[in-house]
Amino acid sequence: MRELVNDALRFLIARMIMLLGIVLNVGQRFRITRFAAKQRRLKRKYRLHADTPVVSYGPRVVESIRHTAAHAGRDARFALTSGSTGEPKQILYTNRRLRVLKFTFTDMFARAVRAYDLKRTSLYVFSSFSRDASLTSMLLDETKLPVYFSTLQAPYRIQHHHSLRTLVSLYGASAVRLWLLAITNPGVLYATNPSTISTFLDELQTNWLTCSRLATDWHNDPNKFDPTLRQLVRRVTSRGSTKRLRLIATSASPISLEDFAPAVRAYICWTGGYVKPFLDRLAKHLPPPHYRLIPMYSMSTETVETENLFRNGHVQFLPLARGVVYEFIPAGADDYAQNLIAPAQLTPGQTYVLVVSDSYGLRRYQTGDLFTCRRMTNGLPDLAFLRRRALEYSFIGEKVTAEQLNIVFDRLRTEHPAALADAFLTCVPSLTLNEKPHYKIILIRDSQITPGTDLLAAECDELLSNLNCEYKNKRANGSLAPAKFIQTSAASFAQGFENSWETQFKFLPLYLRTWESVYVSQLNAPSIALSQKNTRRLTQTT
C-alpha cells in the first residue's frame, strides 16, 4: 500500500513540475527580451567602466573576494575549485547565493521536464557520500532529513542520513546506489561528470557480487537492518521494488539498468570540453533513443556561465545567469579592456574567452574558458564550451598544451581502438630526484589491463614531438626523458587529486600539478614539487 501511495504522490509531483516548467519557460523568454537592459543596470551597479581592467585569478581577485566576504560576515563561505589550476581557488558563497544556484538547477530541470515530456520526474543524483569543500558538496549539504515530499522527488537526499553512511562503510558506495535505485526507481539520473555514472555502471559489470550484496541481504531479511533505516526505505519505496530486489539477489551475473530501475528515461550531465570518451561509454550503457541525454548548462565554481534553452528538441546555451555581467574577448586577443565585446557582438563560428563580473568579488574576471559561438538567438549567443584557455605545462620551455595532447590522444585512439576502448587518457608532468623530468601518460579505465603500453608511450612521444618542436628538441638533447605510461582506475586517479572526485573532479587532458607531488603528499612525505613554479625552479637548479 505504501508503495502505491508513494508513486501516486510522485505522479502528482510530476504534474506540478510540468506546470512549473511552463511558467519558468515564459519567465526565461521574458529575461531574454530584457537581457540587454539588465546588463546595462548591472554594469552601473558593479561600476564597470571602459578602463576597468580584465584580471585573472591572483592577488587582486583574492583581495576583492576577501573584501566582499568581510561585508557578508558570518554568512560567508568558500568553495574550492579543482581541475585545471595548480592550486585550488577560493570562491565566495553566501546562503543567498547558494539558494539562487539551487533555483537555477530547479529552473533548468522543470523546463527540461516540459520540453521532453518526462512522465516520471523523481531524480537520483550521484552525490558524494562524504562532505568536502567543493561547491557541489555545499549545495547538497543538509543538516536534517528533508520533508517526505522532497524525498519522494529526490530520494538521493536521504543518503546523508547516518544510517545510509553506515551502509556505505559496510557495503561500499556502488552497492548502496544499486540498492537505492532498485527501491526508488527514479525517472532521471544526474551527475556533473558523466564519468561518475559510467564508472558506477562499469563497476556493476565487473564486480557484480560485491555490488549486489546489500540488495541480497536486504531481500533475504530486511528486519536485520536498523529500524530507522527501514523507516527511511518506506518513505521512498516504489511499486515493484520487492521484485527488483529479488531479481538482483537471485542473479549471479550483472543485470541492466532497465531491470533494476526501469523507470529511468533520461540522464543529465556535463557534455562540454573533454568528457567525450565517457559520454561514448555511457551511451553504450544507456543507448538512445530509450535513454535521453539532457546536457547540463555550463558552470564553473566561479559562476554559472550559461543556461539551457530548450527549443524544438534542441538545446542551446545562453549567457543568462542572474546577477552576472557577461563580456567576451576574441580568442588570441590580449586581455585588455579595449578588446572586450558584448554578447550581442559575437560572430557565429568564432571562439571567445568568457569574462564575468558579479557581486561576489569578481570584476571583469577572465575565466579562462573558451566558447564557440554556434548561432545567435534573439540577440544572444549560443555558446558551446570548447576547452580551457592556455592550459599548458613547461619544464624548460617546451610548453606542452592540452590542445596538442588532445590531438595525440585522438590519434592513439584511432590507431589502437581495441587497446584504448572505453579508456580516458590524460597527462601529468613528473619530476623526481632520481629521474629526468618527463610526462606521464595516464590510461584511466576500470576494466582489463592494456598490454604493450611501452609501445604506446613511444608512439605518444613521437606524435608529441611532431606537434611540438621544442619538445622534440628537449628530447633530442636529453633535457626531457621519454614519456611513460601508467594505468589506473578512474576513482584511484581522481582521488589522488581531489577527495571529492564524484562531485568536483574534472577529467582533463593535462594537469598542472606534478604526479609525485600529489601521491607523495598522500603518504605524508616531503613533496618534490608543489606547483608548476617550484617544478621549474628545481629543474633549473639540477
C-alpha distance (Angstrom), angle and dihedral (degrees) to the residues before:
residue distance angle dihedral
M1 . . .
R2 3.80 . .
E3 3.79 90.5 .
L4 3.80 91.3 53.7
V5 3.81 92.6 48.6
N6 3.80 91.7 48.7
D7 3.79 93.3 51.6
A8 3.80 92.2 45.3
L9 3.79 89.1 54.7
R10 3.81 90.3 46.3
F11 3.80 88.1 55.5
L12 3.80 91.4 52.8
I13 3.81 90.8 47.1
A14 3.81 89.4 51.7
R15 3.82 90.6 53.7
M16 3.80 90.5 50.4
I17 3.80 91.2 49.9
M18 3.79 89.9 49.9
L19 3.82 90.3 53.8
L20 3.79 90.5 45.6
G21 3.81 88.8 52.7
I22 3.80 90.2 56.7
V23 3.81 91.5 51.9
L24 3.81 93.4 45.5
N25 3.79 91.5 47.6
V26 3.82 89.2 57.1
G27 3.80 89.1 46.9
Q28 3.79 91.8 52.3
R29 3.81 91.2 51.9
F30 3.80 89.1 52.3
R31 3.80 91.5 50.2
I32 3.80 89.7 51.2
T33 3.80 91.4 55.0
R34 3.83 91.1 47.8
F35 3.81 95.9 42.0
A36 3.82 99.1 104.6
A37 3.82 93.6 47.2
K38 3.81 91.1 46.8
Q39 3.80 91.0 50.8
R40 3.81 90.9 53.1
R41 3.82 91.4 51.4
L42 3.80 92.0 48.3
K43 3.80 91.4 50.0
R44 3.80 89.7 55.8
K45 3.81 90.8 45.8
Y46 3.80 93.1 51.4
R47 3.84 92.0 40.9
L48 3.78 95.1 -123.0
H49 3.79 111.3 172.5
A50 3.79 135.2 175.1
D51 3.81 91.1 -93.3
T52 3.83 97.5 44.0
P53 3.81 101.5 123.7
V54 3.79 127.1 -123.8
V55 3.81 110.4 -119.4
S56 3.79 137.2 -170.7
Y57 3.78 124.5 -148.5
G58 3.78 108.6 -65.3
P59 3.81 143.0 103.1
R60 3.81 93.1 -44.7
V61 3.82 93.5 53.1
V62 3.81 92.2 42.0
E63 3.80 90.9 53.5
S64 3.80 91.8 48.1
I65 3.81 91.1 51.1
R66 3.81 91.5 47.7
H67 3.81 91.3 49.6
T68 3.80 91.0 51.8
A69 3.79 91.2 45.2
A70 3.81 90.6 54.2
H71 3.81 89.2 59.8
A72 3.81 90.6 48.1
G73 3.81 89.9 55.8
R74 3.79 116.6 -178.4
D75 3.80 89.9 -2.2
A76 3.81 90.7 69.6
R77 3.79 118.6 106.8
F78 3.79 130.6 167.0
A79 3.79 129.1 -136.1
L80 3.79 119.6 -158.5
T81 3.78 121.8 -133.8
S82 3.78 124.5 -141.8
G83 3.76 142.2 -173.6
S84 3.75 117.0 48.6
T85 3.80 104.2 34.6
G86 3.77 130.3 78.2
E87 3.80 91.9 -130.3
P88 3.83 126.9 25.6
K89 3.81 117.5 -102.7
Q90 3.80 120.9 -131.7
I91 3.81 112.3 -132.6
L92 3.80 122.8 -169.5
Y93 3.80 119.8 -116.9
T94 3.78 129.2 175.6
N95 3.79 128.2 -170.0
R96 3.80 89.8 -102.7
R97 3.79 92.1 51.7
L98 3.80 90.9 49.9
R99 3.81 90.2 51.2
V100 3.80 90.9 51.3
L101 3.79 90.2 49.4
K102 3.81 92.1 50.3
F103 3.79 89.0 50.9
T104 3.82 89.6 51.1
F105 3.79 89.3 60.3
T106 3.81 92.3 43.5
D107 3.81 89.1 50.5
M108 3.80 91.9 51.9
F109 3.80 93.6 44.4
A110 3.80 95.3 49.5
R111 3.80 92.4 48.4
A112 3.82 90.2 47.7
V113 3.81 90.4 52.2
R114 3.78 89.4 54.4
A115 3.82 95.1 42.3
Y116 3.81 94.5 50.7
D117 3.81 97.6 31.5
L118 3.80 93.7 -125.9
K119 3.81 109.2 -169.6
R120 3.80 99.3 -165.3
T121 3.79 110.8 44.1
S122 3.82 101.7 176.1
L123 3.79 105.0 130.2
Y124 3.79 129.4 -145.9
V125 3.80 114.5 -163.0
F126 3.79 119.3 -161.9
S127 3.79 91.2 -134.4
S128 3.76 124.8 168.3
F129 3.79 118.1 -97.2
S130 3.81 90.4 -142.1
R131 3.78 131.2 64.2
D132 3.79 121.7 -120.4
A133 3.81 141.6 155.7
S134 3.81 96.0 -86.0
L135 3.78 123.6 118.0
T136 3.80 91.0 -120.4
S137 3.80 90.3 56.2
M138 3.81 89.8 50.9
L139 3.79 91.0 51.9
L140 3.81 93.2 49.5
D141 3.80 97.4 39.6
E142 3.82 112.1 118.6
T143 3.78 127.9 174.0
K144 3.79 95.9 -161.3
L145 3.78 139.3 26.1
P146 3.83 112.2 -81.3
V147 3.77 121.1 -119.0
Y148 3.79 119.8 -81.1
F149 3.83 96.8 -102.1
S150 3.81 91.7 50.5
T151 3.79 92.2 54.8
L152 3.79 90.5 50.1
Q153 3.81 90.4 56.9
A154 3.81 95.3 35.6
P155 3.83 109.0 25.7
Y156 3.81 92.0 171.4
R157 3.82 87.6 74.2
I158 3.79 91.3 78.2
Q159 3.82 89.0 63.3
H160 3.80 91.5 86.7
H161 3.80 90.6 62.6
H162 3.80 112.1 109.6
S163 3.82 92.5 -122.2
L164 3.83 90.3 59.8
R165 3.79 91.6 46.7
T166 3.79 88.6 53.4
L167 3.80 89.2 55.3
V168 3.81 90.1 52.4
S169 3.79 91.1 55.3
L170 3.81 90.8 49.3
Y171 3.80 102.7 39.0
G172 3.82 107.5 14.7
A173 3.81 132.5 -109.6
S174 3.82 96.4 -82.7
A175 3.80 92.5 52.4
V176 3.81 91.3 51.5
R177 3.80 91.5 48.2
L178 3.80 93.4 49.3
W179 3.81 91.0 48.5
L180 3.82 93.7 47.2
L181 3.80 93.9 45.5
A182 3.80 90.4 52.1
I183 3.81 91.2 49.6
T184 3.81 98.2 45.1
N185 3.84 101.6 31.7
P186 3.84 96.2 -157.2
G187 3.80 125.1 -160.8
V188 3.82 99.2 -138.4
L189 3.81 134.2 36.5
Y190 3.80 123.8 -154.6
A191 3.80 134.6 -168.8
T192 3.78 127.4 154.6
N193 3.79 89.7 -137.9
P194 3.83 118.3 44.8
S195 3.79 86.2 -148.1
T196 3.82 88.9 70.7
I197 3.80 94.0 61.0
S198 3.80 92.4 37.3
T199 3.81 92.5 52.0
F200 3.81 91.0 49.0
L201 3.81 93.1 51.7
D202 3.82 90.9 44.1
E203 3.79 90.6 52.6
L204 3.79 90.8 53.1
Q205 3.80 88.1 56.5
T206 3.80 96.4 46.6
N207 3.81 101.6 34.1
W208 3.80 105.0 27.5
L209 3.80 99.4 145.7
T210 3.81 92.4 55.2
C211 3.80 94.0 42.2
S212 3.80 93.1 49.1
R213 3.82 96.6 46.8
L214 3.81 95.8 93.7
A215 3.81 92.8 48.9
T216 3.81 88.8 47.8
D217 3.82 93.9 50.3
W218 3.80 90.9 46.6
H219 3.79 92.2 49.0
N220 3.81 92.3 48.6
D221 3.80 95.4 50.3
P222 3.82 122.2 -12.0
N223 3.81 90.1 177.7
K224 3.81 89.4 73.6
F225 3.78 88.8 69.6
D226 3.79 127.8 84.1
P227 3.85 113.6 -75.3
T228 3.81 90.8 -130.1
L229 3.79 89.5 55.8
R230 3.80 91.3 49.9
Q231 3.79 89.2 52.0
L232 3.81 90.7 51.9
V233 3.79 90.5 50.9
R234 3.82 91.6 51.9
R235 3.80 91.5 56.0
V236 3.84 93.5 54.1
T237 3.82 103.7 30.1
S238 3.80 120.9 121.1
R239 3.79 138.2 -158.4
G240 3.80 113.9 -71.6
S241 3.80 95.0 19.2
T242 3.81 92.8 126.0
K243 3.80 91.1 52.7
R244 3.81 92.3 47.6
L245 3.80 92.8 48.9
R246 3.80 89.5 49.5
L247 3.79 89.9 52.2
I248 3.81 90.8 52.5
A249 3.81 92.9 45.4
T250 3.80 94.8 49.7
S251 3.80 97.8 42.5
A252 3.79 117.0 96.3
S253 3.80 91.2 -169.8
P254 3.81 132.2 49.5
I255 3.79 119.0 -78.1
S256 3.77 125.2 -153.2
L257 3.79 130.6 -105.4
E258 3.81 87.2 -108.9
D259 3.80 87.9 63.9
F260 3.82 102.2 45.1
A261 3.85 98.5 31.1
P262 3.82 106.2 21.0
A263 3.83 95.7 164.6
V264 3.82 93.6 66.7
R265 3.78 109.6 112.2
A266 3.80 104.1 154.3
Y267 3.78 142.1 29.5
I268 3.78 129.8 -160.5
C269 3.80 123.6 -150.5
W270 3.77 144.3 136.7
T271 3.82 112.5 -75.7
G272 3.81 103.0 176.4
G273 3.75 131.8 98.7
Y274 3.78 120.4 0.7
V275 3.81 104.9 -6.7
K276 3.82 99.5 95.7
P277 3.86 95.1 109.6
F278 3.80 89.7 57.1
L279 3.80 92.8 43.8
D280 3.80 89.0 53.2
R281 3.79 90.7 49.0
L282 3.79 91.4 47.0
A283 3.81 91.4 51.0
K284 3.81 88.1 60.8
H285 3.80 90.7 55.4
L286 3.82 93.5 39.8
P287 3.80 105.5 30.8
P288 3.81 120.1 -165.8
P289 2.96 140.3 -90.8
H290 3.81 90.2 28.9
Y291 3.81 89.2 55.1
R292 3.80 119.8 38.6
L293 3.80 121.2 -148.4
I294 3.82 112.2 -142.4
P295 3.83 109.7 -166.1
M296 3.78 117.3 -131.0
Y297 3.80 118.3 -124.1
S298 3.81 116.5 -106.2
M299 3.76 113.7 -90.2
S300 3.76 137.7 161.8
T301 3.78 127.3 -173.4
E302 3.80 87.3 -103.1
T303 3.81 95.7 57.2
V304 3.78 149.4 -30.9
E305 3.80 102.6 -85.7
T306 3.81 101.8 -171.8
E307 3.79 141.5 3.3
N308 3.80 127.2 -140.3
L309 3.77 119.0 -106.3
F310 3.81 110.5 -165.0
R311 3.79 112.0 -156.5
N312 3.80 130.5 160.0
G313 3.79 93.9 -20.6
H314 3.80 93.3 -50.3
V315 3.80 131.4 103.8
Q316 3.78 124.7 -135.6
F317 3.80 126.4 -175.8
L318 3.79 116.5 -137.8
P319 3.85 129.5 -178.1
L320 3.79 94.9 -116.3
A321 3.81 107.5 130.1
R322 3.77 115.0 143.5
G323 3.80 116.1 -103.6
V324 3.81 95.7 8.2
V325 3.81 126.4 120.4
Y326 3.79 111.6 -148.6
E327 3.80 124.5 -153.1
F328 3.78 131.4 160.5
I329 3.79 140.3 -149.7
P330 3.82 119.7 -157.2
A331 3.80 112.5 -110.2
G332 3.79 109.2 -95.3
A333 3.81 94.8 24.4
D334 3.80 121.8 115.3
D335 3.78 120.9 -100.9
Y336 3.79 95.4 -104.0
A337 3.79 125.6 136.2
Q338 3.81 91.1 -124.2
N339 3.82 89.3 62.4
L340 3.82 93.6 57.8
I341 3.79 118.3 113.0
A342 3.79 131.5 -172.7
P343 3.84 122.8 -112.0
A344 3.82 91.5 -105.9
Q345 3.83 90.0 58.1
L346 3.80 96.8 60.5
T347 3.80 118.6 117.3
P348 3.82 120.3 -136.1
G349 3.79 111.4 -111.8
Q350 3.81 94.6 26.3
T351 3.80 127.6 110.1
Y352 3.80 125.5 -128.5
V353 3.78 140.5 179.3
L354 3.80 114.9 -125.4
V355 3.82 121.8 -121.5
V356 3.82 118.9 -170.6
S357 3.80 139.2 -173.7
D358 3.80 127.8 -168.1
S359 3.79 142.6 157.0
Y360 3.82 93.9 -93.9
G361 3.78 100.5 77.2
L362 3.81 102.2 -73.2
R363 3.82 115.3 119.5
R364 3.79 115.0 171.9
Y365 3.76 90.0 -21.8
Q366 3.79 113.9 -177.8
T367 3.81 103.4 -137.7
G368 3.80 96.9 -163.8
D369 3.81 89.7 -130.3
L370 3.79 118.7 129.6
F371 3.79 120.3 -149.4
T372 3.78 132.0 -174.1
C373 3.80 115.8 -139.6
R374 3.80 103.9 -132.3
R375 3.82 98.7 179.7
M376 3.79 142.5 -29.3
T377 3.81 120.2 -102.3
N378 3.81 118.0 -170.6
G379 3.78 90.1 -27.7
L380 3.81 94.0 -47.1
P381 3.81 126.1 107.5
D382 3.80 122.2 -118.8
L383 3.81 99.6 -133.8
A384 3.80 124.1 -157.0
F385 3.80 114.2 -167.7
L386 3.80 109.0 -121.6
R387 3.78 109.5 175.8
R388 3.76 146.1 -59.9
R389 3.78 115.0 -65.5
A390 3.81 118.5 -119.3
L391 3.79 94.6 -0.4
E392 3.79 97.9 165.0
Y393 3.79 142.0 130.6
S394 3.77 130.8 -151.6
F395 3.79 131.1 -175.4
I396 3.82 96.5 179.5
G397 3.77 107.2 -4.7
E398 3.81 102.1 -60.1
K399 3.85 93.3 118.6
V400 3.79 99.8 -157.9
T401 3.81 107.0 -162.3
A402 3.78 133.8 -156.0
E403 3.80 89.1 -122.5
Q404 3.81 91.7 57.0
L405 3.79 91.2 47.7
N406 3.80 91.9 50.0
I407 3.80 89.1 55.7
V408 3.81 90.5 49.6
F409 3.80 93.1 47.3
D410 3.81 92.8 48.6
R411 3.80 89.7 51.0
L412 3.80 91.7 49.9
R413 3.79 91.6 50.1
T414 3.79 90.8 49.7
E415 3.80 93.7 50.3
H416 3.82 96.7 39.2
P417 3.82 106.4 32.5
A418 3.81 94.8 153.5
A419 3.80 95.9 47.7
L420 3.81 94.6 45.2
A421 3.80 100.7 34.5
D422 3.81 113.3 137.0
A423 3.81 90.4 1.9
F424 3.78 132.4 124.4
L425 3.81 121.5 -142.5
T426 3.75 126.2 -153.8
C427 3.80 138.5 161.1
V428 3.80 130.3 -130.0
P429 3.83 124.7 -177.5
S430 3.79 113.6 -121.4
L431 3.79 131.4 -158.7
T432 3.80 128.6 166.2
L433 3.78 132.8 162.8
N434 3.81 90.7 -110.1
E435 3.82 98.6 48.3
K436 3.75 139.3 51.5
P437 3.79 115.0 -109.3
H438 3.78 112.1 -83.6
Y439 3.80 142.6 151.6
K440 3.78 123.2 -100.1
I441 3.81 115.0 -146.4
I442 3.79 107.2 -150.4
L443 3.80 119.7 -153.0
I444 3.80 107.2 -157.4
R445 3.77 117.9 -162.2
D446 3.79 136.5 129.0
S447 3.80 97.3 -146.0
Q448 3.79 132.2 67.5
I449 3.79 126.7 -16.8
T450 3.81 114.0 -99.1
P451 3.83 114.8 -130.0
G452 3.79 125.5 -144.0
T453 3.79 98.0 37.2
D454 3.84 91.4 149.3
L455 3.79 88.2 65.9
L456 3.80 90.5 46.0
A457 3.81 90.1 51.2
A458 3.80 91.1 51.2
E459 3.79 91.7 48.6
C460 3.79 90.8 48.0
D461 3.80 89.7 51.0
E462 3.80 91.0 51.8
L463 3.80 94.4 47.0
L464 3.79 92.0 49.2
S465 3.80 90.6 48.7
N466 3.80 90.2 53.9
L467 3.80 90.7 52.8
N468 3.80 98.7 40.6
C469 3.79 116.9 43.0
E470 3.81 92.9 -171.0
Y471 3.78 90.4 54.4
K472 3.82 88.2 49.5
N473 3.81 91.5 51.0
K474 3.81 93.3 47.7
R475 3.79 90.0 50.0
A476 3.81 91.2 48.2
N477 3.80 94.9 51.6
G478 3.80 93.2 43.2
S479 3.80 98.0 -113.2
L480 3.79 89.9 122.0
A481 3.80 125.8 42.1
P482 3.83 120.2 -137.3
A483 3.78 119.5 -80.3
K484 3.80 115.1 -94.5
F485 3.81 131.5 -150.5
I486 3.80 126.5 -131.6
Q487 3.80 127.3 -179.5
T488 3.79 124.2 -150.0
S489 3.80 142.9 144.3
A490 3.79 122.9 -90.9
A491 3.79 94.2 -113.3
S492 3.82 94.3 45.6
F493 3.78 92.7 50.1
A494 3.78 96.3 43.6
Q495 3.79 95.1 44.9
G496 3.78 87.4 57.8
F497 3.78 88.6 64.4
E498 3.81 102.2 30.8
N499 3.77 133.0 17.0
S500 3.80 89.1 -144.8
W501 3.77 101.8 51.1
E502 3.80 94.6 151.7
T503 3.80 94.3 57.3
Q504 3.78 106.2 25.2
F505 3.78 112.1 19.2
K506 3.80 123.1 106.3
F507 3.79 122.5 -157.9
L508 3.80 104.7 -135.0
P509 3.81 132.1 174.6
L510 3.82 90.5 -124.6
Y511 3.81 134.7 27.6
L512 3.79 124.9 -159.6
R513 3.78 98.4 -147.5
T514 3.77 119.4 81.4
W515 3.78 119.2 -108.3
E516 3.79 94.2 -123.5
S517 3.81 95.7 46.7
V518 3.79 89.1 60.8
Y519 3.78 100.7 43.5
V520 3.80 98.8 35.1
S521 3.79 89.6 53.4
Q522 3.79 89.1 56.2
L523 3.78 88.1 62.7
N524 3.83 91.7 50.3
A525 3.79 89.5 -114.0
P526 3.81 125.1 138.0
S527 3.78 110.9 -80.4
I528 3.79 116.3 -120.2
A529 3.79 94.2 -151.7
L530 3.77 125.3 3.0
S531 3.76 98.1 -174.3
Q532 3.75 144.8 7.0
K533 3.81 90.0 -96.2
N534 3.81 92.7 53.0
T535 3.80 90.6 46.9
R536 3.80 91.2 55.8
R537 3.79 92.0 47.3
L538 3.80 93.0 50.9
T539 3.79 91.0 46.8
Q540 3.80 92.1 52.5
T541 3.79 92.1 50.9
T542 3.80 92.7 51.4
